[in-house]
Every structure is written in structure tokens, then in C-alpha cells.
Amino acid sequence: MPDGESKQDKQATQAQARQVIDVFHEISTLLNADLDRQTLSICISLIENGVNPEALASVVRELKREGDETIKVHESRSQ
């Protein structure tokens, strides 16, 4: 294995990562942030790689707002 990491170590690391995502997803749900596990995982990766959390939150809010507006437009056109 590369870097001396065993298969068990890799599996343990993946299990820990899943647990972290589960905790963040629970927090997201409690805060009504409406972010799925995949989106949370991407956001966490971005922050770990140096993206400003406040800037990321602003972008996520704006994308959500635009998505909601798009849904409303499509719903009004189909009525």
C-alpha cells in the first residue's frame, strides 16, 4: 500500500469521514440549511483547502435563492 497505509487504516479513515459528514448533516438539518451529504462533503473539502467559510456560505445561499426562483418560474409556466 502507498505511504504504508493498510487497507484497515484506509477503511477506518473512510468510516471516520462518513461519521463527520453524518454529524454535519444532522447539524445542517437542525439549522434548516437544506444541504445534502454530498453538498456538505464538497463544502467541507473546499474549506479544508482554504476557501473562506463566510464567502462559501454566501455563495451557497445565493445558489439556493437562484434555484428556488428557477423552480417558481417553472411552476408558474406549467400552470
PyMOL commands that set and color helices and strands:
alter all, ss='L'
color gray80, all
select helices_A, chain A and resi 2-4+7-30+37-48+53-77
alter helices_A, ss='H'
color red, helices_A
deselect
rebuild
show_as cartoon
